[in-house]
Amino acid sequence: MTSTTSPSEKIQPQLRAVRPNDAEALCAMFNMPGFRWGTLRMPFETVDQVERRIAKSGQETTWIVAELDGKVVGHGSLVVQSSPRRSHIGEINIGLDDGFVGKGIGSAILGALLDVADNWRALKRVELSVYADNEPAIRLYTSHGFEVEGRHVKAGFTNGQYHDLLSMARLRF
């Protein structure tokens, strides 16, 4: 599905907590070629797998979805490290429906997750991994204060090829 906005037009989605009945919509999005390209996910995820992932989410996880007109068009999660010595760290994951990339939805999701990290969980470090050739995602993360900390050479495998991953983090000490 493609959106009805122009490529440069920013749209404001409704953000809310993930629900068990989002599994089917999330699974469809996870299996989109563009979505999968930008992640370390395997193809052909099932609704059952997504349902189990939702059910396993505990209090260390903030998992939100972005909706437009009742359709899930993106998601993001913030997972706080469980080790007491690393409890100041959260990891972010974000993904969008292929038809809604570049419209400000990723920025809205990331902004909401960073608000939780800063103002509700008092996290000092938020980190993520991204494919080194995923320039739109790197621009998004950089615009929210993330910096590249390192490169993991040939650490990701997708479409039959190894790719470099970047470690990025935003610090607030």
Salt bridges, closest charged atoms under 4 A:
ASP22 OD1 - ARG16 NH2 2.74
GLU45 OE2 - ARG41 NH1 3.18
GLU45 OE1 - ARG53 NH2 2.52
GLU67 OE2 - ARG16 NH2 2.92
ASP97 OD2 - LYS71 NZ 3.38
ASP118 OD1 - ARG170 NH2 2.39
ASP118 OD1 - ARG172 NE 3.20
GLU127 OE2 - ARG86 NH2 3.77
GLU127 OE1 - ARG125 NE 2.71
ASP133 OD2 - HIS163 ND1 3.96
GLU149 OE1 - ARG125 NH2 2.53
ASP164 OD2 - ARG151 NH1 2.78
